[in-house]
Amino acid sequence: MNLNHHPVLEYLERFPGYPFDPDVDTDFLSELEDDFPNIDLLEQIKAFRWHYDGNPAKHFKSLRPALRRWLANALRFDRQPF
């Protein structure tokens, strides 16, 4: 899959406090798509952001593992935002 101009990457790039790195986040997104094929990643990332008042960086040292846990819990508890 070509990840250039992927909506999730574009969202992460403007996500407040997110340490966006095109190389790291392209690999991260590819891994998330492989590990969570039945989850709407963009909607879950938006839910994650706004659950933490628009700035999860205040709540976590590292956002990538926190986001991965959020997605795992969404899968585990069948928690889709819509």
C-alpha positions in Angstrom: 0.0 0.0 0.0 1.3 3.4 -0.9 1.2 5.5 2.3 2.1 8.8 0.7 -0.7 11.3 1.5 -2.4 8.8 3.7 -5.2 10.5 5.7 -3.9 8.9 9.0 -0.4 10.3 8.4 -1.7 13.7 7.5 -3.8 13.7 10.7 -0.8 12.6 12.8 1.3 15.4 11.3 -1.0 18.0 12.6 -1.9 16.2 15.9 -0.9 18.6 18.8 2.2 17.3 20.6 2.6 14.2 18.4 6.3 13.7 17.5 5.6 13.2 13.8 8.4 11.7 11.8 7.5 10.6 8.2 9.9 7.6 8.2 8.9 6.3 11.7 5.2 7.0 11.3 5.0 5.4 7.8 6.4 2.2 9.4 4.2 2.6 12.5 1.0 3.1 10.3 1.9 0.0 8.2 2.3 -2.0 11.4 -1.0 -0.7 12.8 -2.8 -1.6 9.5 -1.4 -5.1 9.7 -2.2 -5.6 13.4 -5.7 -4.0 13.4 -7.2 -4.6 10.0 -10.8 -4.3 11.2 -10.5 -1.0 13.0 -11.0 2.4 11.4 -7.6 3.8 12.4 -8.4 7.4 11.5 -11.6 7.5 13.6 -9.9 5.8 16.5 -7.0 8.2 16.5 -9.4 11.1 16.4 -11.3 9.5 19.4 -8.0 9.1 21.2 -7.0 12.7 20.7 -10.4 14.2 21.8 -10.8 11.8 24.7 -7.7 13.5 26.1 -9.1 17.1 25.5 -7.3 17.5 22.3 -3.8 17.1 23.8 -2.9 13.6 24.8 0.8 14.6 24.9 0.1 16.1 28.4 -1.0 12.6 29.6 1.6 10.3 28.1 5.4 10.3 27.7 5.3 8.4 24.5 2.2 8.7 22.2 2.9 5.8 19.9 2.7 3.1 22.6 -0.3 4.8 24.1 -2.1 4.9 20.8 -1.3 1.2 20.2 -2.8 0.4 23.6 -5.9 2.5 22.7 -6.3 0.5 19.5 -5.8 -2.9 21.3 -8.5 -1.9 23.8 -10.8 -0.8 21.0 -10.4 -4.3 19.5 -10.6 -6.1 22.8 -13.8 -4.3 24.0 -15.3 -3.9 20.6 -15.2 -0.1 21.0 -15.7 1.5 17.6 -16.4 5.3 17.8 -19.4 5.0 15.4 
